[in-house]
Amino acid sequence: MTTDQNRHLLRTSLVTAIAPCIWGSTYIVTTQMLPPNHPLTAALLRVLPIGLVMIALQRRAPTEEWWGRLLLLGLMNIGVFQALLFIAAYRLPGGVAATVIATQPLAVIVLSRPLLGSTPTRLAWIAAGTGVIGVALLVLTPAARLDAIGLAAAFAGAGCMALGTVLTKRWSATPLPIAAFTGWQLVFGGLFLLPFALFFEEPLISLTVKNVIGYAYLGIFGTGITYMIFFWGIKRLQPSAVSLLGLLSPVMATALGFLVLGQSLTPLQIVGGVLVLWSIWAGQRPAPAKH
């Protein structure tokens, strides 16, 4: 690649990295600003309202062949993934769930070959494996316990998001603007979550100003804007590179816990963070051109 192409690739990666960095603030916003014990409601309120606003502003309906594609993408990227993440988070310590979800780049590499016809490089495999180890060092604690259903949900969630990422790349030549492309997925994902939130959780009786600000932040910045950025990046980067950028979320969450909540950092966590950052850097290396 030429120098200009490398610079363009770097700029694209840096812009795409904004999304997982903002997602890393989800934990601190959820714990400090949202009502407790309503994770499904939080997931619903962060995706459905902003999705409806986006498609209302765009006023662009999918063509006939795209209805099914957007429904599937909305379920994989948003609805089913969020539901599985809820189950994993409910039954597993956060560190275990985050470590299992960090296997997503490995799943993306595996799925890219049959669905995209791309052959992963050895460096991509090493970067993805190193990323899992780094996240484990960053977030796992000695008190972590395992639960079969929780583990199954976490692995299924990682696979679900990986499939959504690869299919988003496969169908990136959409006739819809990126806002409509994102909005329809959020609506489909939100409609999937709606009955679960209504059935499994008590309705929110009252909201404080802080709660409203928290939900608004997660909806506008933590979902609408970030998913547009993420899908924009998938269109321009290798899926494995984008999925490795997603590992910035636990790094950012840990950093915010240290800076805002006064949580301590162990030497192992620092090593884990360095490994994650290396894996992300290594994963941005372009695949060799086919001859």
C-alpha positions as CSV (number, residue, x, y, z in Angstrom):
1,M,0.0,0.0,0.0
2,T,1.1,3.6,-0.7
3,T,1.8,6.1,2.1
4,D,-1.5,7.9,1.3
5,Q,-3.5,4.6,1.5
6,N,-1.9,3.8,4.9
7,R,-2.8,7.3,6.2
8,H,-6.4,6.9,4.9
9,L,-6.6,3.5,6.6
10,L,-5.3,4.9,9.9
11,R,-7.8,7.8,9.8
12,T,-10.6,5.4,9.1
13,S,-9.5,3.2,12.0
14,L,-9.3,6.2,14.4
15,V,-12.7,7.4,13.4
16,T,-14.2,3.9,13.8
17,A,-12.5,3.6,17.2
18,I,-14.7,6.4,18.5
19,A,-17.6,4.0,18.7
20,P,-16.2,1.4,21.1
21,C,-14.6,4.1,23.2
22,I,-18.0,5.6,23.8
23,W,-19.5,2.1,24.4
24,G,-16.9,1.8,27.1
25,S,-18.8,4.5,29.1
26,T,-21.9,2.4,29.2
27,Y,-21.1,0.7,32.5
28,I,-20.4,3.9,34.4
29,V,-23.5,5.7,32.9
30,T,-25.7,2.7,33.7
31,T,-24.5,2.3,37.3
32,Q,-24.4,6.0,38.1
33,M,-27.3,7.5,36.2
34,L,-29.9,4.8,35.5
35,P,-32.5,3.1,37.7
36,P,-31.2,-0.2,39.1
37,N,-32.4,-3.7,38.1
38,H,-33.7,-2.7,34.6
39,P,-31.1,-3.9,32.2
40,L,-33.6,-5.0,29.5
41,T,-35.5,-1.8,29.8
42,A,-32.2,0.1,29.4
43,A,-31.3,-1.9,26.3
44,L,-34.8,-1.2,24.9
45,L,-34.7,2.5,25.6
46,R,-31.3,3.0,24.2
47,V,-32.2,1.4,20.8
48,L,-35.9,1.7,19.9
49,P,-36.6,5.5,20.5
50,I,-33.4,6.7,18.7
51,G,-34.1,4.1,15.9
52,L,-37.6,5.5,15.4
53,V,-36.3,9.1,15.3
54,M,-33.6,8.2,12.7
55,I,-36.0,6.5,10.3
56,A,-38.5,9.3,10.8
57,L,-35.9,11.9,9.9
58,Q,-34.6,9.9,6.9
59,R,-38.0,8.9,5.5
60,R,-36.3,6.1,3.5
61,A,-37.9,2.7,3.5
62,P,-35.8,-0.4,2.4
63,T,-36.4,-1.9,-1.0
64,E,-38.1,-5.3,-1.1
65,E,-34.8,-7.3,-1.0
66,W,-33.5,-5.3,1.9
67,W,-36.3,-5.8,4.4
68,G,-35.1,-9.3,5.3
69,R,-31.5,-8.3,5.4
70,L,-32.1,-5.4,7.7
71,L,-34.3,-7.6,9.9
72,L,-31.6,-10.2,10.2
73,L,-28.9,-7.5,10.8
74,G,-31.1,-5.9,13.4
75,L,-31.5,-9.1,15.3
76,M,-27.8,-10.1,15.1
77,N,-26.3,-6.7,15.8
78,I,-28.8,-5.4,18.2
79,G,-31.8,-7.5,19.5
80,V,-30.6,-11.0,20.0
81,F,-27.1,-9.9,20.9
82,Q,-28.5,-7.6,23.6
83,A,-30.8,-10.3,25.0
84,L,-27.9,-12.8,25.2
85,L,-25.7,-10.2,26.7
86,F,-28.3,-9.6,29.4
87,I,-28.4,-13.3,30.2
88,A,-24.6,-13.5,30.4
89,A,-24.4,-10.4,32.5
90,Y,-27.1,-11.7,34.9
91,R,-25.5,-15.2,35.4
92,L,-21.8,-14.4,35.2
93,P,-19.4,-11.9,36.8
94,G,-18.8,-9.0,34.4
95,G,-15.2,-10.1,33.9
96,V,-16.1,-13.5,32.7
97,A,-18.8,-12.2,30.4
98,A,-16.4,-9.5,28.9
99,T,-13.7,-12.1,28.4
100,V,-16.0,-14.5,26.5
101,I,-17.5,-11.6,24.4
102,A,-13.9,-10.7,23.6
103,T,-13.7,-14.0,21.5
104,Q,-15.8,-12.2,18.9
105,P,-12.8,-11.2,16.7
106,L,-11.9,-14.9,16.5
107,A,-15.5,-15.8,15.4
108,V,-15.3,-12.9,12.8
109,I,-12.1,-14.4,11.3
110,V,-13.7,-17.9,11.1
111,L,-16.9,-16.6,9.5
112,S,-15.1,-14.2,7.1
113,R,-13.8,-17.1,5.0
114,P,-17.1,-18.8,4.0
115,L,-19.2,-15.6,3.9
116,L,-16.7,-13.1,2.4
117,G,-14.1,-15.3,0.8
118,S,-11.3,-13.7,2.7
119,T,-8.3,-15.6,4.0
120,P,-7.2,-14.4,7.5
121,T,-3.5,-13.7,8.0
122,R,-1.5,-15.3,10.7
123,L,-1.1,-11.9,12.4
124,A,-4.9,-11.5,12.5
125,W,-5.2,-14.8,14.4
126,I,-2.4,-13.8,16.8
127,A,-4.0,-10.4,17.4
128,A,-7.4,-11.9,18.1
129,G,-6.0,-14.5,20.5
130,T,-3.9,-11.9,22.3
131,G,-6.9,-9.7,22.6
132,V,-8.8,-12.4,24.5
133,I,-5.8,-12.9,26.9
134,G,-5.5,-9.1,27.4
135,V,-9.2,-8.6,28.2
136,A,-9.0,-11.6,30.6
137,L,-6.1,-10.0,32.5
138,L,-7.9,-6.6,32.4
139,V,-11.2,-7.6,33.8
140,L,-11.1,-11.1,35.4
141,T,-11.0,-11.4,39.2
142,P,-10.0,-14.4,41.3
143,A,-13.6,-14.6,42.6
144,A,-15.0,-15.2,39.1
145,R,-17.5,-18.0,39.0
146,L,-18.7,-20.0,36.0
147,D,-22.2,-20.8,35.0
148,A,-23.1,-23.1,32.1
149,I,-26.1,-21.1,30.9
150,G,-24.3,-17.8,31.3
151,L,-21.3,-19.1,29.4
152,A,-23.5,-20.5,26.6
153,A,-25.3,-17.1,26.4
154,A,-22.0,-15.2,26.3
155,F,-20.5,-17.4,23.6
156,A,-23.7,-17.3,21.6
157,G,-23.7,-13.5,22.0
158,A,-20.1,-13.3,20.7
159,G,-21.1,-15.5,17.7
160,C,-24.2,-13.5,17.1
161,M,-22.4,-10.1,16.9
162,A,-19.6,-11.7,14.8
163,L,-22.2,-13.0,12.3
164,G,-23.8,-9.5,12.3
165,T,-20.5,-7.9,11.7
166,V,-19.6,-10.2,8.8
167,L,-23.0,-9.9,7.2
168,T,-22.9,-6.1,7.5
169,K,-19.7,-6.2,5.5
170,R,-21.2,-8.6,3.0
171,W,-24.2,-6.3,2.5
172,S,-22.4,-3.0,2.9
173,A,-23.4,-1.8,-0.6
174,T,-26.8,-0.7,0.7
175,P,-28.9,1.8,-1.2
176,L,-29.9,3.4,2.1
177,P,-28.0,6.3,3.8
178,I,-26.0,5.2,6.8
179,A,-28.5,6.8,9.2
180,A,-31.5,4.9,7.7
181,F,-29.4,1.7,7.5
182,T,-28.6,2.0,11.2
183,G,-32.1,3.2,12.2
184,W,-34.0,0.3,10.7
185,Q,-31.6,-2.1,12.5
186,L,-32.2,-0.4,15.8
187,V,-36.0,-0.5,15.3
188,F,-36.0,-4.2,14.5
189,G,-33.7,-4.9,17.4
190,G,-35.7,-2.8,19.7
191,L,-39.0,-4.5,18.7
192,F,-37.4,-7.8,19.5
193,L,-36.4,-6.6,22.9
194,L,-39.8,-5.0,23.7
195,P,-41.7,-8.1,24.9
196,F,-38.8,-9.3,27.0
197,A,-38.5,-6.0,28.8
198,L,-42.3,-5.8,29.4
199,F,-42.5,-9.4,30.6
200,F,-39.4,-9.8,32.8
201,E,-39.0,-6.3,34.4
202,E,-41.2,-4.1,36.4
203,P,-42.3,-0.9,34.6
204,L,-40.5,2.3,35.4
205,I,-42.8,4.3,37.6
206,S,-40.9,7.6,37.7
207,L,-37.7,9.0,36.3
208,T,-35.4,11.6,37.7
209,V,-33.7,14.2,35.6
210,K,-30.4,12.3,36.0
211,N,-32.2,9.1,34.7
212,V,-33.5,11.0,31.6
213,I,-30.0,12.4,30.9
214,G,-28.5,8.9,31.2
215,Y,-31.0,7.3,28.8
216,A,-30.6,10.2,26.4
217,Y,-26.8,9.9,26.4
218,L,-27.0,6.1,25.8
219,G,-29.6,6.5,23.1
220,I,-28.1,9.4,21.1
221,F,-24.4,9.0,21.7
222,G,-24.0,5.4,22.9
223,T,-26.3,3.9,20.2
224,G,-27.4,6.1,17.3
225,I,-24.2,7.9,16.6
226,T,-21.9,5.1,17.6
227,Y,-23.6,2.4,15.5
228,M,-23.5,4.7,12.5
229,I,-19.8,5.1,13.0
230,F,-19.3,1.4,13.5
231,F,-21.3,0.4,10.4
232,W,-19.4,3.1,8.4
233,G,-16.1,1.5,9.6
234,I,-17.2,-2.0,8.7
235,K,-17.9,-0.8,5.1
236,R,-14.3,0.5,4.8
237,L,-12.2,-1.9,7.0
238,Q,-11.7,-5.6,7.3
239,P,-14.3,-7.1,9.6
240,S,-11.6,-8.6,11.8
241,A,-10.0,-5.1,12.2
242,V,-13.3,-3.6,13.2
243,S,-14.1,-6.3,15.7
244,L,-10.7,-5.9,17.3
245,L,-11.4,-2.2,17.7
246,G,-14.4,-3.3,19.8
247,L,-11.9,-4.4,22.5
248,L,-11.4,-0.8,23.3
249,S,-14.7,-0.9,25.2
250,P,-13.3,-2.9,28.2
251,V,-10.2,-0.8,28.1
252,M,-12.2,2.4,28.3
253,A,-14.5,1.0,30.9
254,T,-11.5,0.1,33.1
255,A,-9.9,3.5,32.6
256,L,-13.1,5.4,33.5
257,G,-13.5,3.2,36.6
258,F,-10.0,4.3,37.6
259,L,-10.3,8.0,36.7
260,V,-14.0,8.6,37.8
261,L,-14.8,6.0,40.4
262,G,-11.4,5.8,42.0
263,Q,-11.0,2.1,41.3
264,S,-7.5,0.6,41.6
265,L,-5.5,-0.9,38.9
266,T,-3.3,-4.0,39.4
267,P,-0.1,-4.7,37.5
268,L,-1.8,-7.6,35.7
269,Q,-4.6,-5.2,34.6
270,I,-2.0,-2.8,33.2
271,V,-0.3,-5.7,31.3
272,G,-3.8,-6.8,30.0
273,G,-4.5,-3.3,28.8
274,V,-1.2,-3.2,26.9
275,L,-1.9,-6.5,25.3
276,V,-5.3,-5.4,24.2
277,L,-3.9,-2.2,22.7
278,W,-1.2,-4.2,20.9
279,S,-3.8,-6.6,19.5
280,I,-5.9,-3.7,18.2
281,W,-2.9,-2.1,16.6
282,A,-1.8,-5.4,15.0
283,G,-5.3,-6.1,13.8
284,Q,-5.4,-2.9,11.7
285,R,-2.6,-4.1,9.4
286,P,-4.1,-4.5,5.9
287,A,-4.5,-7.9,4.4
288,P,-2.1,-8.6,1.6
289,A,-3.4,-8.0,-1.9
290,K,-4.6,-10.9,-3.9
291,H,-2.7,-11.7,-7.1
